[in-house]
Each structure stands twice: as C-alpha cells, then as structure tokens.
C-alpha cells in the first residue's frame, strides 16, 4: 500500500494540489478537506503527477510502500514515522 509521509516534520499540500484534487475552498480561502487519508489513491496520484509542486515550500514528502492492510498511525517528530503495533517505516523505507 502506498502512503505519503513527510520528511520535514509537516504535511502541507499546495493550492495547486487542492485544485488537482478538486477540494473546495471555504469562505476564508482555506481548503475544506476534512481528513484526507495519506493512502488515498487520488492523493497518491496527485503527488505522482505534480511532484514537489503538490506541497507548500519547505514541505518535503515522499510516497513509501507498507504492506497492504496495515492499520497505521503517523507520528511526527522532526520527520514523520508510520508505525503499527510492532513494525515501523521511516521516510527512507527502512523497517526498524
């Protein structure tokens, strides 16, 4: 399963990405995206097509692979780490 993970300690999509994903803006000009899952297929496609343009300046993210069906959580400390109960993947894809 493909999942987007931040290497920079934050996950911030650009306005271009929100336009690509057809996510409407609220009255104040902010995206009304609710909870966009990091494994959402349209998000993955957006990042594959737009590359770095999918993110705000200073936000560095990448797509990593984790086993299908894993229930994961994302911890954010300097860079994000995806983990399940007994395994972890970092932005380099190394299993810890």
Phi and psi in degrees as a GROMACS rama.xvg file:
@    title "Ramachandran Plot"
@    xaxis  label "Phi"
@    yaxis  label "Psi"
@TYPE xy
-86.4992  137.562  UNK-2
-138.839  141.098  UNK-3
-88.9618  132.472  UNK-4
-133.98  144.816  UNK-5
-92.4001  136.241  UNK-6
-97.7869  -4.03345  UNK-7
-114.233  7.4374  UNK-8
84.1956  14.5531  UNK-9
-162.546  154.697  UNK-10
-126.597  104.908  UNK-11
-135.401  107.857  UNK-12
-74.9228  150.885  UNK-13
-81.1014  166.263  UNK-14
-62.2193  -35.412  UNK-15
-60.1578  -41.3625  UNK-16
-64.1085  -41.8602  UNK-17
-63.6675  -37.5352  UNK-18
-64.9889  -43.9846  UNK-19
-59.5478  -42.0211  UNK-20
-80.3086  -3.95514  UNK-21
57.9251  43.7471  UNK-22
-96.2222  121.093  UNK-23
-69.3709  155.38  UNK-24
-93.759  148.453  UNK-25
-81.1881  -174.499  UNK-26
-63.4592  -22.8094  UNK-27
-96.4982  2.96466  UNK-28
89.6702  11.0214  UNK-29
-99.9723  148.021  UNK-30
-66.8115  140.462  UNK-31
-103.578  75.33  UNK-32
-102.379  -5.37134  UNK-33
57.9134  -134.07  UNK-34
-108.627  96.6167  UNK-35
-84.0414  115.036  UNK-36
-65.2833  139.66  UNK-37
-68.0001  -14.6766  UNK-38
-103.924  7.48965  UNK-39
-58.1498  128.215  UNK-40
-62.5383  -33.5051  UNK-41
-71.4423  -33.7281  UNK-42
-66.6728  -44.8534  UNK-43
-59.3066  -47.212  UNK-44
-60.6516  -43.5793  UNK-45
-55.97  -46.9263  UNK-46
-69.761  -37.6823  UNK-47
-64.9713  -35.6407  UNK-48
-80.0102  -48.3181  UNK-49
-85.2523  -20.8197  UNK-50
60.875  -135.465  UNK-51
-63.7469  -21.1164  UNK-52
-67.9069  -12.5499  UNK-53
-75.2298  -10.9076  UNK-54
-122.38  155.689  UNK-55
-67.7686  159.317  UNK-56
-57.7567  133.869  UNK-57
90.4984  -11.3059  UNK-58
-94.6757  119.164  UNK-59
-116.955  113.432  UNK-60
-127.521  161.92  UNK-61
-148.413  165.268  UNK-62
-98.9733  128.523  UNK-63
-120.408  164.991  UNK-64
-107.342  131.697  UNK-65
-126.686  160.973  UNK-66
-58.1353  141.407  UNK-67
-56.4166  141.88  UNK-68
82.8007  -1.96053  UNK-69
-69.9691  129.03  UNK-70
-85.2228  114.666  UNK-71
-118.763  161.578  UNK-72
-129.818  156.28  UNK-73
-116.695  121.905  UNK-74
-100.592  144.191  UNK-75
-122.537  104.825  UNK-76
-142.554  100.668  UNK-77
68.5728  -47.3806  UNK-78
-144.542  158.72  UNK-79
-78.8084  151.298  UNK-80
-132.346  129.583  UNK-81
-94.0781  134.31  UNK-82
-146.376  155.104  UNK-83
-116.679  -167.766  UNK-84
-57.0602  -38.2535  UNK-85
-132.199  7.05891  UNK-86
-136.892  153.346  UNK-87
-136.097  148.35  UNK-88
-129.846  134.625  UNK-89
-107.912  -174.771  UNK-90
-64.9471  -19.2809  UNK-91
-86.9804  -3.59468  UNK-92
84.6206  2.35285  UNK-93
-75.3228  133.129  UNK-94
-85.6792  124.837  UNK-95
